Amino acid sequence: MKSSSVDNLVKQFLQHKLTLALAESCTCGWVAAQLAPAQGISEVLLGSVVTYHGEAKQRLLGVKKKTLDTYSAESQQTTNEMAQGLQQQLPTADVCVAITGLFGPGASETPDKPSGTIFVTMLVEGRAQEYRELLPGPTDKLRDQAAEFIYTKLSELLSRRQESPVGEVHGS
Protein backbone atom coordinates (compact mmCIF):
# COMPACT_ATOMS: atom_id res chain seq x y z
CA MET A 1 0.00 0.00 0.00
CA LYS A 2 1.47 3.32 -1.02
CA SER A 3 1.16 5.81 1.82
CA SER A 4 1.18 8.66 -0.71
CA SER A 5 -2.08 7.43 -2.30
CA VAL A 6 -3.72 7.21 1.13
CA ASP A 7 -2.39 10.66 2.08
CA ASN A 8 -3.70 12.13 -1.18
CA LEU A 9 -7.11 10.54 -0.65
CA VAL A 10 -7.39 12.01 2.85
CA LYS A 11 -6.32 15.41 1.45
CA GLN A 12 -9.14 15.14 -1.11
CA PHE A 13 -11.64 14.47 1.67
CA LEU A 14 -10.31 17.44 3.63
CA GLN A 15 -10.41 19.67 0.55
CA HIS A 16 -14.06 18.78 -0.05
CA LYS A 17 -14.87 18.93 3.68
CA LEU A 18 -16.35 15.43 3.54
CA THR A 19 -16.47 12.69 6.15
CA LEU A 20 -16.16 8.92 5.66
CA ALA A 21 -17.62 5.83 7.33
CA LEU A 22 -16.70 2.22 6.51
CA ALA A 23 -18.41 -1.15 6.86
CA GLU A 24 -15.97 -3.96 6.15
CA SER A 25 -16.44 -7.70 5.90
CA CYS A 26 -13.81 -9.55 3.85
CA THR A 27 -11.18 -6.86 4.47
CA CYS A 28 -11.66 -7.23 8.22
CA GLY A 29 -10.85 -3.59 9.01
CA TRP A 30 -7.86 -3.35 6.66
CA VAL A 31 -9.28 -0.40 4.69
CA ALA A 32 -9.62 1.69 7.86
CA ALA A 33 -6.28 0.50 9.26
CA GLN A 34 -4.41 1.65 6.16
CA LEU A 35 -5.98 5.12 6.47
CA ALA A 36 -5.00 5.54 10.14
CA PRO A 37 -1.47 6.99 9.63
CA ALA A 38 -2.62 9.70 7.17
CA GLN A 39 -2.42 13.26 8.43
CA GLY A 40 -5.92 14.67 8.97
CA ILE A 41 -7.67 11.29 9.17
CA SER A 42 -9.29 12.22 12.50
CA GLU A 43 -11.23 14.96 10.67
CA VAL A 44 -12.29 12.56 7.90
CA LEU A 45 -13.00 9.10 9.33
CA LEU A 46 -16.12 9.02 11.50
CA GLY A 47 -15.84 5.30 12.12
CA SER A 48 -15.48 1.80 10.81
CA VAL A 49 -17.30 -1.39 11.66
CA VAL A 50 -16.17 -4.92 10.86
CA THR A 51 -19.13 -7.21 10.26
CA TYR A 52 -17.54 -10.45 9.22
CA HIS A 53 -20.31 -12.80 10.32
CA GLY A 54 -23.89 -12.59 9.07
CA GLU A 55 -25.19 -12.06 12.60
CA ALA A 56 -23.02 -8.95 12.95
CA LYS A 57 -24.24 -7.66 9.59
CA GLN A 58 -27.82 -8.08 10.81
CA ARG A 59 -27.42 -6.65 14.31
CA LEU A 60 -25.03 -3.78 13.63
CA LEU A 61 -26.05 -2.71 10.12
CA GLY A 62 -29.61 -3.97 9.73
CA VAL A 63 -28.91 -6.38 6.88
CA LYS A 64 -32.01 -8.53 6.47
CA LYS A 65 -31.76 -12.26 7.16
CA LYS A 66 -33.78 -12.83 4.00
CA THR A 67 -31.13 -10.97 1.97
CA LEU A 68 -28.38 -13.15 3.44
CA ASP A 69 -30.39 -16.33 2.86
CA THR A 70 -31.41 -15.39 -0.69
CA TYR A 71 -28.25 -13.77 -2.05
CA SER A 72 -25.52 -14.78 0.49
CA ALA A 73 -23.29 -12.63 2.65
CA GLU A 74 -21.03 -12.12 -0.35
CA SER A 75 -23.34 -10.26 -2.72
CA GLN A 76 -24.13 -6.79 -4.02
CA GLN A 77 -27.51 -6.89 -2.28
CA THR A 78 -25.85 -7.49 1.10
CA THR A 79 -23.26 -4.79 0.45
CA ASN A 80 -26.01 -2.32 -0.45
CA GLU A 81 -27.83 -3.04 2.81
CA MET A 82 -24.55 -2.72 4.73
CA ALA A 83 -23.96 0.74 3.25
CA GLN A 84 -27.55 1.81 3.94
CA GLY A 85 -27.33 0.54 7.51
CA LEU A 86 -24.06 2.38 8.02
CA GLN A 87 -25.68 5.59 6.75
CA GLN A 88 -28.52 5.10 9.24
CA GLN A 89 -26.08 4.57 12.11
CA LEU A 90 -23.86 7.52 11.10
CA PRO A 91 -26.16 9.92 9.26
CA THR A 92 -23.56 12.71 9.29
CA ALA A 93 -21.21 10.66 7.11
CA ASP A 94 -20.96 12.21 3.65
CA VAL A 95 -19.48 9.03 2.19
CA CYS A 96 -20.33 5.50 3.34
CA VAL A 97 -18.42 2.54 1.93
CA ALA A 98 -19.30 -1.13 2.41
CA ILE A 99 -17.40 -4.17 1.16
CA THR A 100 -18.04 -7.90 1.15
CA GLY A 101 -16.40 -10.65 -0.83
CA LEU A 102 -14.75 -14.03 -1.02
CA PHE A 103 -11.08 -14.27 -0.13
CA GLY A 104 -10.87 -18.03 0.12
CA PRO A 105 -12.62 -21.17 -1.09
CA GLY A 106 -15.99 -22.11 0.36
CA ALA A 107 -18.68 -19.72 1.59
CA SER A 108 -20.86 -18.77 -1.39
CA GLU A 109 -18.18 -19.46 -3.98
CA THR A 110 -19.56 -20.52 -7.38
CA PRO A 111 -18.11 -20.63 -10.90
CA ASP A 112 -19.58 -17.17 -11.58
CA LYS A 113 -18.49 -15.87 -8.13
CA PRO A 114 -15.01 -17.29 -7.51
CA SER A 115 -12.60 -16.51 -4.70
CA GLY A 116 -11.27 -12.99 -5.21
CA THR A 117 -14.71 -11.53 -6.00
CA ILE A 118 -15.54 -8.35 -4.09
CA PHE A 119 -18.69 -6.27 -3.91
CA VAL A 120 -18.42 -2.60 -2.95
CA THR A 121 -21.14 -0.03 -2.43
CA MET A 122 -20.30 3.64 -1.98
CA LEU A 123 -22.98 6.07 -0.88
CA VAL A 124 -21.75 9.54 -1.75
CA GLU A 125 -24.08 12.24 -0.51
CA GLY A 126 -27.05 9.91 -0.98
CA ARG A 127 -26.08 8.51 -4.40
CA ALA A 128 -25.05 4.86 -4.66
CA GLN A 129 -22.13 3.57 -6.69
CA GLU A 130 -21.94 -0.23 -6.97
CA TYR A 131 -18.90 -2.24 -7.98
CA ARG A 132 -18.23 -5.92 -8.51
CA GLU A 133 -14.60 -6.81 -9.13
CA LEU A 134 -12.60 -10.01 -9.47
CA LEU A 135 -9.20 -9.52 -7.88
CA PRO A 136 -6.35 -11.73 -9.11
CA GLY A 137 -3.62 -13.36 -7.13
CA PRO A 138 -3.04 -15.21 -3.88
CA THR A 139 -5.40 -14.88 -0.93
CA ASP A 140 -2.84 -13.08 1.23
CA LYS A 141 -2.72 -10.18 -1.27
CA LEU A 142 -6.48 -9.75 -1.75
CA ARG A 143 -7.04 -7.44 1.25
CA ASP A 144 -4.38 -5.04 -0.05
CA GLN A 145 -5.90 -5.11 -3.53
CA ALA A 146 -9.41 -4.54 -2.18
CA ALA A 147 -8.27 -1.57 -0.09
CA GLU A 148 -6.44 -0.10 -3.09
CA PHE A 149 -9.55 -0.61 -5.23
CA ILE A 150 -11.65 1.33 -2.71
CA TYR A 151 -9.11 4.16 -2.42
CA THR A 152 -8.89 4.45 -6.21
CA LYS A 153 -12.68 4.54 -6.67
CA LEU A 154 -13.09 7.08 -3.86
CA SER A 155 -10.40 9.28 -5.39
CA GLU A 156 -12.09 9.07 -8.80
CA LEU A 157 -15.47 9.95 -7.28
CA LEU A 158 -14.02 12.93 -5.44
CA SER A 159 -12.21 14.11 -8.58
CA ARG A 160 -15.46 13.94 -10.57
CA ARG A 161 -17.22 15.78 -7.76
CA GLN A 162 -14.75 18.63 -8.16
CA GLU A 163 -15.39 18.77 -11.91
CA SER A 164 -19.21 18.59 -11.58
CA PRO A 165 -21.65 21.24 -10.45
CA VAL A 166 -21.88 21.41 -6.67
CA GLY A 167 -22.89 18.11 -5.12
CA GLU A 168 -23.31 16.14 -8.35
CA VAL A 169 -21.46 12.85 -8.74
CA HIS A 170 -21.99 10.84 -11.89
CA GLY A 171 -21.90 7.01 -11.89
CA SER A 172 -19.37 4.90 -13.67
Residue frames as a rotation matrix with the C-alpha (Angstrom) as fourth column:
MET 1
0.582 0.813 0.000 0.00
0.813 -0.582 0.000 0.00
0.000 0.000 -1.000 0.00
LYS 2
-0.395 -0.706 0.587 1.47
0.679 -0.655 -0.331 3.32
0.618 0.268 0.739 -1.02
SER 3
-0.227 0.291 -0.929 1.16
0.858 -0.391 -0.332 5.81
-0.460 -0.873 -0.160 1.82
SER 4
-0.927 -0.142 -0.347 1.18
-0.010 -0.915 0.403 8.66
-0.375 0.377 0.847 -0.71
SER 5
-0.675 0.738 0.013 -2.08
0.109 0.082 0.991 7.43
0.730 0.670 -0.136 -2.30
VAL 6
0.011 0.651 -0.759 -3.72
0.953 0.224 0.206 7.21
0.304 -0.725 -0.617 1.13
ASP 7
-0.501 -0.276 -0.820 -2.39
0.593 -0.800 -0.093 10.66
-0.630 -0.533 0.564 2.08
ASN 8
-0.993 0.116 -0.030 -3.70
-0.097 -0.636 0.765 12.13
0.069 0.763 0.643 -1.18
LEU 9
-0.353 0.918 -0.181 -7.11
0.521 0.353 0.777 10.54
0.777 0.180 -0.603 -0.65
VAL 10
0.014 0.326 -0.945 -7.39
0.982 -0.182 -0.048 12.01
-0.188 -0.928 -0.323 2.85
LYS 11
-0.793 -0.339 -0.506 -6.32
0.248 -0.939 0.240 15.41
-0.556 0.065 0.828 1.45
GLN 12
-0.808 0.565 0.167 -9.14
0.093 -0.158 0.983 15.14
0.582 0.810 0.075 -1.11
PHE 13
0.017 0.834 -0.551 -11.64
0.868 0.262 0.422 14.47
0.496 -0.485 -0.720 1.67
LEU 14
-0.218 -0.176 -0.960 -10.31
0.779 -0.624 -0.062 17.44
-0.588 -0.761 0.273 3.63
GLN 15
-0.980 -0.193 -0.040 -10.41
0.119 -0.743 0.658 19.67
-0.157 0.640 0.752 0.55
HIS 16
-0.540 0.840 0.045 -14.06
0.084 0.001 0.996 18.78
0.837 0.542 -0.071 -0.05
LYS 17
-0.672 0.235 0.702 -14.87
-0.734 -0.334 -0.591 18.93
0.096 -0.913 0.397 3.68
LEU 18
0.322 0.754 -0.572 -16.35
-0.632 0.621 0.463 15.43
0.705 0.212 0.677 3.54
THR 19
-0.175 -0.310 0.934 -16.47
-0.907 0.419 -0.031 12.69
-0.382 -0.853 -0.355 6.15
LEU 20
-0.241 -0.067 -0.968 -16.16
-0.633 0.767 0.105 8.92
0.736 0.638 -0.228 5.66
ALA 21
0.098 0.245 0.965 -17.62
-0.846 0.532 -0.049 5.83
-0.525 -0.811 0.259 7.33
LEU 22
-0.467 -0.393 -0.792 -16.70
-0.764 0.631 0.137 2.22
0.446 0.669 -0.594 6.51
ALA 23
0.497 0.512 0.701 -18.41
-0.704 0.710 -0.020 -1.15
-0.507 -0.484 0.713 6.86
GLU 24
-0.228 -0.726 -0.649 -15.97
-0.932 0.355 -0.069 -3.96
0.281 0.589 -0.758 6.15
SER 25
0.844 0.411 0.344 -16.44
-0.480 0.866 0.142 -7.70
-0.240 -0.285 0.928 5.90
CYS 26
0.880 -0.473 0.031 -13.81
0.439 0.789 -0.430 -9.55
0.179 0.392 0.902 3.85
THR 27
0.191 -0.846 0.498 -11.18
0.070 -0.495 -0.866 -6.86
0.979 0.200 -0.035 4.47
CYS 28
0.424 0.046 -0.905 -11.66
0.799 0.452 0.397 -7.23
0.427 -0.891 0.154 8.22
GLY 29
0.824 -0.017 -0.566 -10.85
0.359 -0.758 0.545 -3.59
-0.439 -0.652 -0.618 9.01
TRP 30
-0.065 -0.949 0.310 -7.86
0.885 0.089 0.458 -3.35
-0.462 0.304 0.833 6.66
VAL 31
0.115 0.161 0.980 -9.28
0.749 -0.662 0.021 -0.40
0.652 0.732 -0.197 4.69
ALA 32
0.928 0.263 0.264 -9.62
0.023 -0.747 0.665 1.69
0.372 -0.611 -0.699 7.86
ALA 33
0.684 -0.709 -0.170 -6.28
0.445 0.222 0.868 0.50
-0.578 -0.669 0.468 9.26
GLN 34
-0.097 -0.745 0.660 -4.41
0.995 -0.056 0.083 1.65
-0.025 0.665 0.746 6.16
LEU 35
0.355 0.320 0.878 -5.98
0.430 -0.890 0.151 5.12
0.830 0.324 -0.454 6.47
ALA 36
0.802 0.136 -0.582 -5.00
0.597 -0.128 0.792 5.54
0.033 -0.982 -0.184 10.14
PRO 37
-0.057 -0.918 -0.392 -1.47
0.868 -0.239 0.434 6.99
-0.493 -0.316 0.811 9.63
ALA 38
-0.193 -0.018 0.981 -2.62
0.808 -0.570 0.148 9.70
0.556 0.822 0.124 7.17
GLN 39
-0.915 -0.167 -0.366 -2.42
0.345 -0.794 -0.501 13.26
-0.207 -0.585 0.784 8.43
GLY 40
-0.723 0.687 -0.076 -5.92
-0.690 -0.712 0.130 14.67
0.035 0.147 0.989 8.97
ILE 41
-0.681 0.471 -0.561 -7.67
0.115 0.825 0.553 11.29
0.724 0.312 -0.616 9.17
SER 42
-0.733 0.410 -0.542 -9.29
0.636 0.130 -0.761 12.22
-0.242 -0.903 -0.356 12.50
GLU 43
-0.565 0.546 -0.619 -11.23
-0.432 -0.835 -0.342 14.96
-0.703 0.074 0.707 10.67
VAL 44
-0.506 0.290 -0.812 -12.29
-0.818 0.136 0.558 12.56
0.272 0.947 0.168 7.90
LEU 45
-0.576 0.205 -0.791 -13.00
0.048 0.975 0.218 9.10
0.816 0.088 -0.572 9.33
LEU 46
0.039 0.694 0.719 -16.12
-0.871 -0.329 0.365 9.02
0.490 -0.640 0.592 11.50
GLY 47
0.017 -0.023 1.000 -15.84
-0.741 0.671 0.028 5.30
-0.671 -0.742 -0.006 12.12
SER 48
-0.345 -0.145 -0.927 -15.48
-0.766 0.615 0.188 1.80
0.543 0.775 -0.323 10.81
VAL 49
0.240 0.460 0.855 -17.30
-0.803 0.589 -0.092 -1.39
-0.546 -0.664 0.511 11.66
VAL 50
-0.759 -0.443 -0.477 -16.17
-0.618 0.720 0.315 -4.92
0.204 0.534 -0.820 10.86
THR 51
0.189 0.869 0.458 -19.13
-0.810 0.402 -0.428 -7.21
-0.556 -0.290 0.779 10.26
TYR 52
-0.716 -0.615 -0.330 -17.54
-0.696 0.593 0.405 -10.45
-0.053 0.520 -0.853 9.22
HIS 53
-0.894 0.424 0.143 -20.31
0.388 0.894 -0.225 -12.80
-0.223 -0.145 -0.964 10.32
GLY 54
-0.509 0.784 0.356 -23.89
0.390 -0.159 0.907 -12.59
0.767 0.601 -0.225 9.07
GLU 55
0.273 0.615 -0.740 -25.19
0.944 -0.021 0.330 -12.06
0.187 -0.789 -0.586 12.60
ALA 56
-0.372 -0.490 -0.789 -23.02
0.617 -0.765 0.184 -8.95
-0.694 -0.418 0.587 12.95
LYS 57
-0.948 0.079 0.308 -24.24
0.227 -0.511 0.829 -7.66
0.223 0.856 0.466 9.59
GLN 58
-0.093 0.995 -0.037 -27.82
0.625 0.087 0.776 -8.08
0.775 0.049 -0.630 10.81
ARG 59
0.371 0.295 -0.880 -27.42
0.927 -0.161 0.337 -6.65
-0.042 -0.942 -0.333 14.31
LEU 60
-0.262 -0.609 -0.749 -25.03
0.583 -0.718 0.380 -3.78
-0.769 -0.337 0.543 13.63
LEU 61
-0.921 -0.205 -0.332 -26.05
-0.128 -0.646 0.753 -2.71
-0.369 0.735 0.568 10.12
GLY 62
-0.111 0.992 -0.060 -29.61
-0.519 -0.110 -0.848 -3.97
-0.848 -0.062 0.527 9.73
VAL 63
-0.707 -0.120 -0.697 -28.91
-0.678 0.393 0.621 -6.38
0.199 0.912 -0.359 6.88
LYS 64
0.307 0.929 0.204 -32.01
-0.948 0.318 -0.020 -8.53
-0.083 -0.187 0.979 6.47
LYS 65
-0.269 -0.325 0.906 -31.76
-0.372 0.903 0.214 -12.26
-0.888 -0.280 -0.364 7.16
LYS 66
0.659 0.603 0.449 -33.78
0.212 0.425 -0.880 -12.83
-0.721 0.675 0.152 4.00
THR 67
0.774 -0.454 -0.441 -31.13
-0.631 -0.502 -0.591 -10.97
0.047 0.736 -0.675 1.97
LEU 68
-0.234 -0.911 0.339 -28.38
-0.918 0.322 0.232 -13.15
-0.321 -0.256 -0.912 3.44
ASP 69
-0.121 0.274 0.954 -30.39
-0.062 0.957 -0.283 -16.33
-0.991 -0.093 -0.099 2.86
THR 70
0.809 0.564 0.167 -31.41
0.151 0.075 -0.986 -15.39
-0.569 0.822 -0.024 -0.69
TYR 71
0.904 -0.424 -0.048 -28.25
-0.244 -0.420 -0.874 -13.77
0.350 0.802 -0.483 -2.05
SER 72
0.413 -0.735 -0.538 -25.52
0.822 0.555 -0.127 -14.78
0.392 -0.390 0.833 0.49
ALA 73
0.613 -0.279 -0.739 -23.29
0.457 -0.638 0.620 -12.63
-0.645 -0.717 -0.263 2.65
GLU 74
-0.513 -0.843 -0.160 -21.03
0.220 -0.309 0.925 -12.12
-0.830 0.440 0.344 -0.35
SER 75
-0.101 0.580 0.808 -23.34
0.995 0.074 0.071 -10.26
-0.019 0.811 -0.584 -2.72
GLN 76
-0.774 -0.118 0.622 -24.13
0.279 -0.945 0.168 -6.79
0.568 0.304 0.765 -4.02
GLN 77
0.251 0.955 0.156 -27.51
0.124 -0.192 0.974 -6.89
0.960 -0.225 -0.166 -2.28
THR 78
0.552 -0.116 -0.826 -25.85
0.824 0.227 0.519 -7.49
0.127 -0.967 0.221 1.10
THR 79
-0.551 -0.831 -0.077 -23.26
0.835 -0.549 -0.036 -4.79
-0.012 -0.085 0.996 0.45
ASN 80
-0.437 0.482 0.760 -26.01
0.146 -0.796 0.588 -2.32
0.888 0.367 0.277 -0.45
GLU 81
0.658 0.732 -0.178 -27.83
0.256 0.005 0.967 -3.04
0.709 -0.681 -0.184 2.81
MET 82
0.153 -0.699 -0.699 -24.55
0.987 0.070 0.146 -2.72
-0.053 -0.712 0.700 4.73
ALA 83
-0.775 -0.473 0.419 -23.96
0.539 -0.841 0.046 0.74
0.331 0.262 0.907 3.25
GLN 84
-0.057 0.850 0.524 -27.55
-0.013 -0.525 0.851 1.81
0.998 0.042 0.041 3.94
GLY 85
0.695 0.285 -0.660 -27.33
0.583 0.315 0.749 0.54
0.421 -0.905 0.052 7.51
LEU 86
-0.298 -0.883 -0.363 -24.06
0.954 -0.287 -0.083 2.38
-0.031 -0.371 0.928 8.02
GLN 87
-0.680 0.117 0.724 -25.68
0.197 -0.922 0.334 5.59
0.707 0.369 0.604 6.75
GLN 88
0.443 0.895 0.048 -28.52
0.109 -0.107 0.988 5.10
0.890 -0.433 -0.145 9.24
GLN 89
0.548 -0.301 -0.780 -26.08
0.832 0.288 0.474 4.57
0.082 -0.909 0.409 12.11
LEU 90
-0.340 -0.726 -0.598 -23.86
0.631 -0.647 0.427 7.52
-0.697 -0.233 0.678 11.10
PRO 91
0.526 0.713 0.464 -26.16
0.810 -0.254 -0.528 9.92
-0.259 0.654 -0.711 9.26
THR 92
0.749 -0.288 -0.597 -23.56
-0.233 -0.957 0.170 12.71
-0.621 0.011 -0.784 9.29
ALA 93
-0.259 -0.848 0.462 -21.21
0.274 0.394 0.877 10.66
-0.926 0.354 0.130 7.11
ASP 94
0.141 0.239 -0.961 -20.96
-0.759 -0.597 -0.260 12.21
-0.636 0.766 0.097 3.65
VAL 95
-0.010 -0.245 -0.970 -19.48
-0.821 0.556 -0.131 9.03
0.571 0.795 -0.207 2.19
CYS 96
0.289 0.126 0.949 -20.33
-0.704 0.700 0.122 5.50
-0.649 -0.703 0.291 3.34
VAL 97
-0.121 -0.424 -0.897 -18.42
-0.880 0.464 -0.101 2.54
0.459 0.778 -0.429 1.93
ALA 98
0.428 0.253 0.868 -19.30
-0.638 0.765 0.092 -1.13
-0.640 -0.593 0.488 2.41
ILE 99
-0.167 -0.522 -0.837 -17.40
-0.910 0.408 -0.074 -4.17
0.380 0.749 -0.543 1.16
THR 100
0.477 0.184 0.859 -18.04
-0.476 0.876 0.077 -7.90
-0.739 -0.445 0.506 1.15
GLY 101
0.324 -0.344 -0.881 -16.40
-0.892 0.199 -0.406 -10.65
0.314 0.918 -0.242 -0.83
LEU 102
0.995 -0.042 0.092 -14.75
0.021 0.974 0.226 -14.03
-0.099 -0.223 0.970 -1.02
PHE 103
0.382 -0.924 -0.032 -11.08
-0.912 -0.371 -0.175 -14.27
0.150 0.096 -0.984 -0.13
GLY 104
-0.716 -0.583 0.385 -10.87
-0.616 0.787 0.046 -18.03
-0.330 -0.205 -0.922 0.12
PRO 105
-0.707 0.460 -0.537 -12.62
-0.164 0.631 0.758 -21.17
0.688 0.624 -0.371 -1.09
GLY 106
-0.677 0.564 -0.473 -15.99
0.735 0.490 -0.469 -22.11
-0.033 -0.665 -0.746 0.36
ALA 107
-0.645 0.520 -0.560 -18.68
-0.070 -0.769 -0.635 -19.72
-0.761 -0.371 0.533 1.59
SER 108
0.466 0.885 -0.014 -20.86
-0.036 0.004 -0.999 -18.77
-0.884 0.466 0.034 -1.39
GLU 109
-0.472 -0.750 -0.464 -18.18
-0.562 -0.149 0.813 -19.46
-0.679 0.644 -0.352 -3.98
THR 110
0.567 0.597 0.567 -19.56
0.194 0.573 -0.797 -20.52
-0.801 0.561 0.209 -7.38
PRO 111
-0.084 -0.619 0.781 -18.11
0.950 0.187 0.250 -20.63
-0.300 0.763 0.573 -10.90
ASP 112
0.212 0.202 0.956 -19.58
0.639 -0.769 0.020 -17.17
0.739 0.607 -0.292 -11.58
LYS 113
0.757 -0.041 0.652 -18.49
-0.454 -0.751 0.480 -15.87
0.470 -0.659 -0.587 -8.13
PRO 114
0.447 -0.661 -0.603 -15.01
0.512 0.742 -0.433 -17.29
0.733 -0.115 0.670 -7.51
SER 115
0.469 -0.440 -0.766 -12.60
0.770 -0.222 0.599 -16.51
-0.433 -0.870 0.234 -4.70
GLY 116
-0.698 -0.716 0.011 -11.27
0.658 -0.635 0.405 -12.99
-0.283 0.290 0.914 -5.21
THR 117
-0.218 0.718 0.661 -14.71
0.601 -0.435 0.670 -11.53
0.769 0.543 -0.337 -6.00
ILE 118
-0.793 0.028 -0.609 -15.54
0.511 -0.512 -0.690 -8.35
-0.331 -0.858 0.392 -4.09
PHE 119
0.117 0.859 0.499 -18.69
0.817 -0.368 0.443 -6.27
0.565 0.356 -0.745 -3.91
VAL 120
-0.777 -0.390 -0.494 -18.42
0.594 -0.716 -0.368 -2.60
-0.210 -0.579 0.788 -2.95
THR 121
0.337 0.836 0.433 -21.14
0.832 -0.480 0.278 -0.03
0.440 0.267 -0.857 -2.43
MET 122
-0.796 -0.535 -0.281 -20.30
0.602 -0.746 -0.286 3.64
-0.057 -0.397 0.916 -1.98
LEU 123
0.457 0.888 0.043 -22.98
0.884 -0.459 0.089 6.07
0.099 -0.003 -0.995 -0.88
VAL 124
-0.725 -0.688 -0.022 -21.75
0.688 -0.726 0.009 9.54
-0.022 -0.008 1.000 -1.75
GLU 125
-0.876 0.428 -0.222 -24.08
-0.336 -0.873 -0.353 12.24
-0.345 -0.235 0.909 -0.51
GLY 126
-0.053 0.963 0.264 -27.05
-0.479 0.207 -0.853 9.91
-0.876 -0.172 0.450 -0.98
ARG 127
0.572 0.210 -0.793 -26.08
-0.818 0.213 -0.534 8.51
0.056 0.954 0.294 -4.40
ALA 128
0.554 -0.293 0.779 -25.05
-0.186 0.869 0.458 4.86
-0.811 -0.399 0.427 -4.66
GLN 129
0.169 -0.581 -0.796 -22.13
-0.955 0.103 -0.278 3.57
0.243 0.807 -0.538 -6.69
GLU 130
0.736 0.133 0.663 -21.94
-0.358 0.909 0.215 -0.23
-0.574 -0.396 0.717 -6.97
TYR 131
0.050 -0.789 -0.613 -18.90
-0.975 0.093 -0.200 -2.24
0.215 0.608 -0.765 -7.98
ARG 132
0.869 -0.001 0.494 -18.23
-0.118 0.971 0.208 -5.92
-0.480 -0.239 0.844 -8.51
GLU 133
0.366 -0.841 -0.398 -14.60
-0.904 -0.219 -0.368 -6.81
0.222 0.494 -0.840 -9.13
LEU 134
0.971 -0.206 -0.117 -12.60
0.221 0.966 0.132 -10.01
0.086 -0.154 0.984 -9.47
LEU 135
0.561 -0.819 0.117 -9.20
-0.811 -0.516 0.278 -9.52
-0.167 -0.251 -0.953 -7.88
PRO 136
0.654 -0.385 -0.651 -6.35
-0.154 0.774 -0.613 -11.73
0.740 0.502 0.447 -9.11
GLY 137
-0.208 -0.953 0.218 -3.62
-0.544 -0.073 -0.836 -13.36
0.813 -0.293 -0.504 -7.13
PRO 138
-0.555 -0.130 -0.822 -3.04
0.441 0.792 -0.423 -15.21
0.705 -0.597 -0.382 -3.88
THR 139
0.422 0.844 -0.332 -5.40
0.687 -0.058 0.724 -14.88
0.592 -0.533 -0.604 -0.93
ASP 140
0.129 -0.421 -0.898 -2.84
0.916 -0.295 0.271 -13.08
-0.379 -0.858 0.348 1.23
LYS 141
-0.882 -0.470 0.020 -2.72
0.432 -0.793 0.430 -10.18
-0.186 0.388 0.903 -1.27
LEU 142
-0.298 0.853 0.429 -6.48
0.774 -0.048 0.631 -9.75
0.559 0.520 -0.646 -1.75
ARG 143
0.437 0.463 -0.771 -7.04
0.847 -0.500 0.180 -7.44
-0.302 -0.732 -0.611 1.25
ASP 144
-0.416 -0.672 -0.613 -4.38
0.321 -0.739 0.592 -5.04
-0.851 0.050 0.523 -0.05
GLN 145
-0.911 0.079 0.406 -5.90
0.396 -0.118 0.911 -5.11
0.120 0.990 0.077 -3.53
ALA 146
0.048 0.998 -0.029 -9.41
0.927 -0.033 0.374 -4.54
0.373 -0.045 -0.927 -2.18
ALA 147
0.279 -0.013 -0.960 -8.27
0.646 -0.737 0.198 -1.57
-0.710 -0.676 -0.197 -0.09
GLU 148
-0.740 -0.620 -0.261 -6.44
0.192 -0.566 0.802 -0.10
-0.645 0.543 0.538 -3.09
PHE 149
-0.604 0.620 0.501 -9.55
0.702 0.115 0.703 -0.61
0.378 0.776 -0.505 -5.23
ILE 150
0.401 0.797 -0.452 -11.65
0.916 -0.360 0.178 1.33
-0.021 -0.486 -0.874 -2.71
TYR 151
-0.020 -0.480 -0.877 -9.11
0.401 -0.807 0.432 4.16
-0.916 -0.343 0.209 -2.42
THR 152
-0.911 -0.341 0.232 -8.89
0.322 -0.239 0.916 4.45
-0.257 0.909 0.327 -6.21
LYS 153
-0.284 0.891 0.355 -12.68
0.816 0.030 0.577 4.54
0.503 0.454 -0.736 -6.67
LEU 154
0.449 0.419 -0.790 -13.09
0.806 -0.571 0.155 7.08
-0.386 -0.706 -0.594 -3.86
SER 155
-0.416 -0.704 -0.575 -10.40
0.289 -0.702 0.651 9.28
-0.862 0.104 0.496 -5.39
GLU 156
-0.864 0.155 0.479 -12.09
0.477 -0.049 0.877 9.07
0.160 0.987 -0.031 -8.80
LEU 157
0.132 0.990 -0.056 -15.47
0.939 -0.107 0.328 9.95
0.319 -0.096 -0.943 -7.28
LEU 158
0.349 -0.054 -0.936 -14.02
0.598 -0.756 0.267 12.93
-0.722 -0.653 -0.231 -5.44
SER 159
-0.759 -0.641 -0.112 -12.21
0.278 -0.475 0.835 14.11
-0.589 0.603 0.538 -8.58
ARG 160
-0.579 0.638 0.509 -15.46
0.667 0.010 0.745 13.94
0.470 0.770 -0.431 -10.57
ARG 161
0.355 0.706 -0.613 -17.22
0.927 -0.352 0.131 15.78
-0.124 -0.614 -0.779 -7.76
GLN 162
-0.203 -0.542 -0.816 -14.75
0.379 -0.811 0.445 18.63
-0.903 -0.219 0.370 -8.16
GLU 163
-0.967 -0.226 0.119 -15.39
0.176 -0.252 0.952 18.77
-0.185 0.941 0.284 -11.91
SER 164
-0.366 0.916 0.164 -19.21
0.798 0.218 0.562 18.59
0.479 0.336 -0.811 -11.58
PRO 165
-0.077 0.460 0.885 -21.65
-0.297 -0.857 0.420 21.24
0.952 -0.231 0.203 -10.45
VAL 166
-0.586 -0.239 0.775 -21.88
-0.778 -0.102 -0.620 21.41
0.227 -0.966 -0.126 -6.67
GLY 167
-0.226 0.453 0.862 -22.89
-0.722 0.516 -0.461 18.11
-0.654 -0.727 0.211 -5.12
GLU 168
0.762 0.547 -0.346 -23.31
-0.633 0.519 -0.574 16.14
-0.134 0.657 0.742 -8.35
VAL 169
-0.431 -0.825 0.367 -21.46
-0.605 0.565 0.561 12.85
-0.670 0.020 -0.742 -8.74
HIS 170
0.364 0.538 -0.760 -21.99
-0.928 0.279 -0.247 10.84
0.079 0.795 0.601 -11.89
GLY 171
0.638 -0.016 0.770 -21.90
-0.283 0.925 0.253 7.01
-0.716 -0.379 0.586 -11.89
SER 172
-0.333 -0.805 -0.491 -19.37
-0.876 0.072 0.476 4.90
-0.348 0.589 -0.729 -13.67
